[in-house]
Amino acid sequence: MRGGVIGVDLGGTKLRAGVVDDAARIHHRTHRLAQGLDQPALLATAEAAVREALDASGEEVSAVGFGIPALIDPRRGIVTFCNHLPLDGLAFADVMSERLGLPVFADNDANVALLAEHRLGAAQGTRSALMLTLGTGIGGGLVLDGELYRGPRGAGAELGHIVVDLDGPPCPGKCPNHGCLEALASGTALVAEAVRVASLRPESGLGRAVAAHEELTGPRVSELAHAGDAAAREVVTVVGRRLGAGVAGLINAFDPEVVVIGGGVIALDELLLAPAREEAAARLTAPVRGTPIVAARFGDEAGMVGAAVLARESAAQRAAAA
């Protein structure tokens, strides 16, 4: 396939795009806020980000790939459920293709992140792999027998919405559940736990940040935890244990060769993964107790890389079928 491809990671709060080469290097990154936008504004923002990357690259681009936090009907290409953005009922790829004048391909954001890790990253060479992306929510991706599993309605591997606590907090957005893994171990859940602990530990770094009227965000909690603040580390450990409990259930169900953790929250690295592994190990059956739980090779950029992989592979398949 001639020309470069653009990968776009459209999340619940922000959008990132870039030109991605064959070696998964990202060039000409662009960034936009996505939170709180209505559908027309969101589509215009996505178009502007892609056009900025196109203009900056100065090269021919043959296709654009999007990872979006949504379920997409595989037959019709219509968004059937989007928890955090106003995309329900939209033929997203078709609409963006018309706006951009380029072939556009779209899939669930966690699916494309796992596509990157399976083709080029931490799950490369495996026949079965599971991925969770921790950001505003929790996305899930699953490779079975070497192929990405989407399900007959495009709703497969919504792993963030497994219930791990019947009496847990309500899941944000349109999900009707309480106690979803997303409600307990996402970036949003991390911040909620940090706010709770800050109110109980006013002498801590978290407490002082709140007293100084700082906005507690995931990156700020991560910064405090890496700096050694005991309260912030306590928060991360709690969230890590919740993550581990959810991962254990998924490993017991699917027996993957590897579990990959990505998304913005993975900036916490071993502060998060160590308690997650410990909790998971205590809950796993003997045959799967050694299943690796690892950080995404592409970190928080797996979505952009995977969206580009989607565009490249889908465009090649379309050309071969023509």
C-alpha positions as CSV (number, residue, x, y, z in Angstrom):
1,M,0.0,0.0,0.0
2,R,1.5,3.3,-1.0
3,G,1.5,6.4,1.2
4,G,1.5,6.8,5.0
5,V,-1.4,6.3,7.3
6,I,-2.8,8.4,10.1
7,G,-3.8,6.8,13.4
8,V,-6.3,8.6,15.7
9,D,-7.0,7.7,19.3
10,L,-10.4,9.2,20.2
11,G,-10.9,8.8,24.0
12,G,-13.5,10.0,26.4
13,T,-11.6,13.2,27.2
14,K,-9.1,13.8,24.5
15,L,-8.2,13.0,20.9
16,R,-4.7,12.3,19.6
17,A,-3.6,11.8,16.0
18,G,-0.4,11.2,14.2
19,V,1.2,9.9,11.0
20,V,2.5,6.4,11.8
21,D,5.2,4.7,9.7
22,D,5.8,1.0,9.0
23,A,8.0,0.8,12.0
24,A,5.3,2.1,14.3
25,R,7.0,5.5,14.8
26,I,4.6,8.4,15.3
27,H,5.3,11.6,13.4
28,H,3.4,15.0,13.4
29,R,1.3,14.4,16.6
30,T,-1.8,16.5,17.1
31,H,-3.9,16.8,20.2
32,R,-7.4,18.0,20.9
33,L,-9.8,18.0,23.8
34,A,-12.9,15.9,23.2
35,Q,-14.8,16.0,26.5
36,G,-18.1,17.8,26.7
37,L,-18.5,18.3,22.9
38,D,-21.7,17.6,21.1
39,Q,-21.6,15.4,18.0
40,P,-21.1,18.1,15.3
41,A,-18.3,19.7,17.4
42,L,-16.7,16.3,18.0
43,L,-16.7,15.4,14.3
44,A,-15.3,18.8,13.4
45,T,-12.6,18.4,16.1
46,A,-11.6,15.0,14.7
47,E,-11.5,16.4,11.2
48,A,-9.3,19.3,12.2
49,A,-6.8,17.1,14.1
50,V,-6.4,14.8,11.0
51,R,-6.0,17.7,8.7
52,E,-3.4,19.2,10.9
53,A,-1.4,16.0,10.8
54,L,-1.9,15.8,7.0
55,D,-0.6,19.4,6.6
56,A,2.4,18.8,8.9
57,S,3.4,15.6,7.2
58,G,3.5,17.0,3.7
59,E,3.3,13.5,2.3
60,E,0.7,11.4,0.6
61,V,-1.6,9.7,3.1
62,S,-3.5,6.7,1.9
63,A,-5.9,5.9,4.8
64,V,-6.9,7.0,8.3
65,G,-7.7,4.7,11.2
66,F,-9.7,5.6,14.3
67,G,-9.9,3.9,17.6
68,I,-13.1,5.1,19.4
69,P,-14.6,4.2,22.8
70,A,-17.6,2.5,21.3
71,L,-19.2,-0.7,20.0
72,I,-19.6,-0.8,16.2
73,D,-21.9,-3.1,14.3
74,P,-19.5,-5.1,12.1
75,R,-22.0,-5.4,9.2
76,R,-23.3,-1.9,9.0
77,G,-20.4,0.1,10.6
78,I,-22.8,1.9,12.9
79,V,-22.0,2.8,16.5
80,T,-24.4,0.9,18.6
81,F,-23.2,2.0,22.0
82,C,-20.8,4.7,23.1
83,N,-20.6,5.2,26.9
84,H,-18.6,8.5,27.0
85,L,-19.2,10.4,23.7
86,P,-22.3,11.3,21.6
87,L,-21.7,8.9,18.7
88,D,-24.6,6.4,19.1
89,G,-26.3,5.6,15.8
90,L,-23.5,7.2,13.7
91,A,-21.8,5.4,10.7
92,F,-18.6,6.9,12.0
93,A,-16.1,5.7,9.4
94,D,-18.4,6.6,6.5
95,V,-19.0,10.1,7.9
96,M,-15.3,10.8,8.5
97,S,-14.4,9.4,5.1
98,E,-16.8,11.8,3.4
99,R,-15.4,14.8,5.5
100,L,-11.8,13.9,4.8
101,G,-12.0,12.5,1.3
102,L,-9.9,9.5,2.3
103,P,-10.6,5.9,3.2
104,V,-11.4,5.8,6.9
105,F,-11.6,2.7,9.1
106,A,-12.8,2.6,12.7
107,D,-12.9,0.0,15.5
108,N,-13.2,-0.1,19.3
109,D,-10.3,1.7,20.9
110,A,-9.2,-1.2,23.0
111,N,-9.4,-3.5,20.0
112,V,-7.0,-1.3,18.0
113,A,-4.7,-1.0,21.0
114,L,-4.5,-4.8,21.2
115,L,-4.0,-4.9,17.5
116,A,-0.8,-2.8,18.0
117,E,0.4,-4.9,20.8
118,H,-0.4,-8.2,19.1
119,R,1.2,-7.3,15.8
120,L,4.2,-5.4,17.1
121,G,4.3,-5.2,20.9
122,A,3.9,-7.0,24.2
123,A,1.6,-9.7,22.8
124,Q,3.5,-10.3,19.5
125,G,3.8,-14.0,18.6
126,T,0.9,-15.1,20.8
127,R,-2.3,-17.0,19.7
128,S,-4.3,-15.7,22.6
129,A,-4.0,-12.4,24.5
130,L,-6.1,-10.1,26.5
131,M,-5.7,-6.3,26.9
132,L,-7.3,-3.7,29.2
133,T,-6.9,0.0,28.5
134,L,-7.2,2.1,31.6
135,G,-8.2,5.7,30.9
136,T,-11.5,7.6,31.4
137,G,-13.1,4.2,31.4
138,I,-11.7,0.7,30.8
139,G,-11.7,-0.8,27.4
140,G,-11.0,-4.5,26.6
141,G,-9.6,-6.4,23.7
142,L,-9.3,-10.2,23.2
143,V,-7.3,-12.2,20.7
144,L,-8.4,-15.9,20.3
145,D,-6.8,-18.3,18.0
146,G,-4.7,-15.5,16.6
147,E,-7.6,-13.3,15.6
148,L,-9.2,-10.3,17.3
149,Y,-12.5,-11.3,18.8
150,R,-15.3,-8.9,18.1
151,G,-18.4,-11.0,18.6
152,P,-21.4,-11.4,16.1
153,R,-22.7,-7.9,17.1
154,G,-19.4,-6.2,17.6
155,A,-20.0,-6.2,21.3
156,G,-17.4,-8.8,22.3
157,A,-14.7,-8.3,24.9
158,E,-16.3,-5.4,26.8
159,L,-14.1,-6.5,29.7
160,G,-14.4,-3.2,31.6
161,H,-18.0,-3.9,32.3
162,I,-17.6,-7.2,34.1
163,V,-19.1,-6.7,37.6
164,V,-16.5,-7.3,40.4
165,D,-18.5,-5.8,43.3
166,L,-22.3,-6.1,43.5
167,D,-22.4,-3.3,46.0
168,G,-19.9,-1.1,44.2
169,P,-20.3,2.4,42.8
170,P,-22.5,3.1,39.7
171,C,-20.6,2.7,36.4
172,P,-20.3,6.2,34.8
173,G,-22.0,7.1,31.5
174,K,-24.8,4.9,30.0
175,C,-23.8,1.6,31.6
176,P,-26.6,0.4,33.9
177,N,-24.4,-1.6,36.2
178,H,-22.9,-1.0,39.7
179,G,-19.5,-2.3,40.6
180,C,-18.0,-2.7,37.1
181,L,-14.3,-3.0,36.8
182,E,-14.4,0.4,35.0
183,A,-16.1,2.0,38.0
184,L,-13.4,0.6,40.3
185,A,-10.1,0.6,38.4
186,S,-10.2,3.2,35.6
187,G,-8.5,6.6,35.7
188,T,-11.8,8.1,36.8
189,A,-11.9,5.6,39.7
190,L,-8.3,6.4,40.6
191,V,-9.2,10.1,40.9
192,A,-12.3,9.4,42.9
193,E,-10.3,7.2,45.4
194,A,-7.6,9.9,45.6
195,V,-10.2,12.5,46.5
196,R,-11.7,10.2,49.2
197,V,-8.3,9.5,50.7
198,A,-7.2,13.2,50.5
199,S,-10.2,14.1,52.7
200,L,-9.1,11.5,55.3
201,R,-5.3,12.4,55.1
202,P,-5.1,16.2,55.0
203,E,-1.4,16.0,56.0
204,S,-0.5,13.9,52.9
205,G,0.6,15.2,49.5
206,L,-2.8,14.4,48.2
207,G,-4.4,16.3,51.1
208,R,-2.2,19.3,50.6
209,A,-2.9,19.4,46.9
210,V,-6.6,19.5,47.6
211,A,-6.1,22.2,50.3
212,A,-4.2,24.3,47.7
213,H,-7.2,24.0,45.4
214,E,-5.3,21.8,42.9
215,E,-7.5,19.7,40.6
216,L,-6.6,16.1,41.3
217,T,-6.1,14.4,38.0
218,G,-4.8,11.0,37.1
219,P,-1.4,12.4,36.0
220,R,-1.2,14.4,39.3
221,V,-1.9,11.3,41.4
222,S,0.7,9.5,39.4
223,E,3.2,12.2,40.0
224,L,2.6,12.2,43.7
225,A,2.8,8.4,43.9
226,H,6.1,8.3,42.0
227,A,7.4,11.1,44.3
228,G,6.7,8.7,47.3
229,D,3.6,10.2,48.8
230,A,2.3,7.5,51.0
231,A,-1.4,8.4,50.5
232,A,-1.1,8.5,46.7
233,R,0.6,5.1,46.8
234,E,-2.1,3.7,49.0
235,V,-4.7,4.9,46.4
236,V,-2.7,3.2,43.6
237,T,-2.4,0.0,45.6
238,V,-6.2,-0.1,46.2
239,V,-6.9,0.5,42.5
240,G,-4.2,-2.1,41.5
241,R,-5.8,-4.7,43.7
242,R,-9.2,-4.1,42.2
243,L,-7.6,-4.4,38.8
244,G,-5.9,-7.6,39.8
245,A,-9.2,-9.1,41.0
246,G,-10.9,-8.3,37.7
247,V,-7.9,-9.6,35.7
248,A,-8.0,-12.9,37.6
249,G,-11.6,-13.5,36.6
250,L,-10.7,-12.8,33.0
251,I,-7.6,-15.1,33.1
252,N,-9.7,-17.9,34.7
253,A,-12.3,-17.4,31.9
254,F,-10.1,-17.1,28.8
255,D,-6.7,-18.6,29.7
256,P,-4.7,-16.1,27.6
257,E,-1.0,-16.4,27.0
258,V,-0.5,-12.8,28.2
259,V,-2.5,-9.9,29.7
260,V,-1.4,-6.5,28.5
261,I,-2.3,-3.3,30.5
262,G,-2.3,0.0,28.6
263,G,-4.0,3.4,28.6
264,G,-3.0,6.6,30.4
265,V,-3.1,5.0,33.9
266,I,-0.2,2.7,32.9
267,A,2.1,5.6,33.6
268,L,2.0,4.3,37.1
269,D,3.9,1.2,35.8
270,E,4.9,-1.2,38.6
271,L,3.2,0.9,41.3
272,L,0.0,-0.3,39.8
273,L,1.0,-3.6,38.2
274,A,2.8,-5.1,41.3
275,P,-0.4,-5.1,43.5
276,A,-2.5,-6.2,40.5
277,R,-0.2,-9.2,40.0
278,E,-0.3,-10.1,43.7
279,E,-4.0,-9.9,43.9
280,A,-4.5,-11.8,40.7
281,A,-2.1,-14.6,41.8
282,A,-4.1,-15.2,44.9
283,R,-7.3,-15.7,42.9
284,L,-6.1,-17.7,40.0
285,T,-6.4,-21.5,39.5
286,A,-3.2,-23.4,39.5
287,P,-2.8,-24.0,35.7
288,V,-3.0,-20.2,34.9
289,R,-1.2,-18.8,37.9
290,G,1.9,-17.9,36.0
291,T,0.1,-15.9,33.3
292,P,2.2,-12.7,32.6
293,I,0.5,-9.4,33.3
294,V,2.6,-6.8,31.6
295,A,2.6,-3.1,30.5
296,A,1.8,-2.3,26.9
297,R,5.0,-1.8,24.8
298,F,3.5,1.2,23.2
299,G,2.2,2.6,26.5
300,D,-0.5,5.2,26.1
301,E,0.2,5.4,22.4
302,A,-1.0,1.9,21.6
303,G,-4.3,3.3,20.4
304,M,-2.7,5.6,17.8
305,V,-0.4,2.8,16.6
306,G,-3.2,0.3,16.5
307,A,-5.5,2.7,14.6
308,A,-2.8,3.0,12.0
309,V,-2.3,-0.8,11.8
310,L,-6.1,-1.1,11.3
311,A,-6.0,1.5,8.5
312,R,-3.0,-0.1,6.8
313,E,-4.4,-3.7,7.0
314,S,-8.0,-2.8,6.1
315,A,-6.9,-0.6,3.1
316,A,-4.7,-3.5,1.8
317,Q,-7.6,-6.0,2.2
318,R,-10.0,-3.6,0.4
319,A,-7.5,-3.2,-2.5
320,A,-6.9,-6.9,-2.7
321,A,-10.7,-7.5,-2.9
322,A,-11.2,-4.9,-5.6
